[in-house]
Amino acid sequence: MKLKGLLTLKDLSTKSIMDIISYSLDIKNGLSVSYSNKRFATLFFENSTRTHYSFIMALKKLGIDVIDCNVGVSSVQKGESLYDTIKTFESIGVDGVVVRHTKDEYFKELEGINIPVFNGGDGKSNHPTQSLLDLMTIYEEYGKFEGLKCCIIGDISHSRVAHTNIEVMERLGMEVYISGPEEFNDGSAKYLDLDTAIEEMDVIMLLRVQFERHTESMSMTKEEYHSRYGLTMDKVEKMKENAIILHPAPFNREVEIASSVVECSKSRIFKQMTNGVYVRMASISMVLDGKL
Ligand code: NCD
């Protein structure tokens, strides 16, 4: 039987994606949804603040009881497999799990799990709820996707956020480009020089330099990165009047983003975090109702 849940956006039609966004907006606007007889477990095998606690907040707002599994003191440390760990939660009566794992497409090893799995990020491949919250934030701004231009700037090659967004944004009719250091250009979208990107885009999406994923050290210092590719206020002033800045966070202040830009009028970074709770509530609700 096919694994249930939300694993990758590649499995979802553009209609389903629009349905999630519209349901997220309904919930944000006050629609109440409740599943007080359900229990979920969260399993984070990689560090996380936003995704982890936003999922917990979403579950709590849905009235769902949460077991926040501390994988560091679980039998994972005794060598238990991901499948066996999740099967254990299924066996003790959990109705769904949220999983973040370092392994790309870890969910391909989970055939035989009968409860839904919500992907909080796998390796460099997928981060479906991050992309949904990015899309919701763009949609709130522009009311459409068709024809909008977005450039994702920075550590593209190590970023599941970039890889997820490029695929889905193109399907939704957006023009997607990448920019930043050539050493991070993995060819996943057309490369644009930074000045053109700053001046012509509707959405500038910055990425954290993901030092923990690098196998070789970056060819430049953080200071050099900031002066060549960092988004500073003088660059923000060259952006289109209505253009917005997104960043999945955590951000490295004074590396890819100047501190003064984090909360400037074009930044939607904290709004993205707020919207994250709603897209997670909507996705969980739709899966539990059999609508996804
Ligand atoms: C991102 C992630 O973990 O993929 N953060 C997030 O979920 N908000 C990006 C990152 O860590 O840089």
Residues whose N, C-alpha, C, O or C-beta is under 5 A from the ligand:
A	BS01	NCD	R50 T51 G121 H127 R208 P248 A249 P250
